[in-house]
Amino acid sequence: MIPRAHAYKNIAGQVVGKTAQGFIVKTGDSIIEIVVYEYAGKIKIGDGLQNHE
């Protein structure tokens, strides 16, 4: 979790930003930075994430 995160008004699971290490995703009540992931495509702000276990 990111301390003092902005209160984004997006859907949980939506990409709301990018960083040098990964990207920022809206959760139910905060945001998290994803730095380890497997995806062959390009992740863009506004994309929605799904869990494919």
C-alpha positions as CSV (number, residue, x, y, z in Angstrom):
1,M,0.0,0.0,0.0
2,I,1.1,3.5,-0.6
3,P,1.1,5.9,2.4
4,R,-0.9,9.1,2.0
5,A,-2.3,7.9,-1.3
6,H,-4.7,10.2,-3.2
7,A,-8.4,9.3,-3.0
8,Y,-9.0,8.2,-6.6
9,K,-12.7,7.7,-7.6
10,N,-12.2,4.8,-9.9
11,I,-13.3,1.2,-10.0
12,A,-11.4,-1.3,-7.9
13,G,-8.9,-3.1,-10.1
14,Q,-8.4,-0.1,-12.5
15,V,-4.9,1.1,-13.4
16,V,-4.7,4.7,-12.3
17,G,-1.0,5.4,-12.8
18,K,2.4,4.2,-13.9
19,T,5.8,4.2,-12.2
20,A,9.4,3.4,-13.2
21,Q,9.0,-0.1,-11.5
22,G,5.4,-1.0,-12.5
23,F,1.9,0.6,-12.2
24,I,-0.6,1.9,-9.6
25,V,-4.0,0.1,-9.2
26,K,-7.1,1.3,-7.3
27,T,-8.2,-1.1,-4.6
28,G,-11.5,-1.1,-2.6
29,D,-10.3,1.6,-0.2
30,S,-6.8,2.7,-1.3
31,I,-4.2,2.1,-4.0
32,I,-1.3,-0.3,-4.4
33,E,1.8,-0.4,-6.6
34,I,2.3,-3.6,-8.6
35,V,6.0,-4.2,-9.3
36,V,5.9,-8.0,-10.0
37,Y,3.6,-9.3,-12.7
38,E,3.3,-11.5,-15.8
39,Y,1.7,-10.0,-18.9
40,A,2.9,-10.0,-22.5
41,G,0.9,-6.9,-23.5
42,K,1.2,-3.2,-22.7
43,I,-0.5,-2.0,-19.5
44,K,-2.2,1.4,-19.9
45,I,-3.9,3.8,-17.5
46,G,-7.6,3.0,-17.4
47,D,-7.1,-0.7,-18.0
48,G,-8.9,-3.1,-15.6
49,L,-7.1,-6.1,-14.0
50,Q,-8.5,-9.5,-13.5
51,N,-7.1,-12.5,-11.6
52,H,-6.5,-15.5,-13.9
53,E,-5.4,-18.3,-11.5
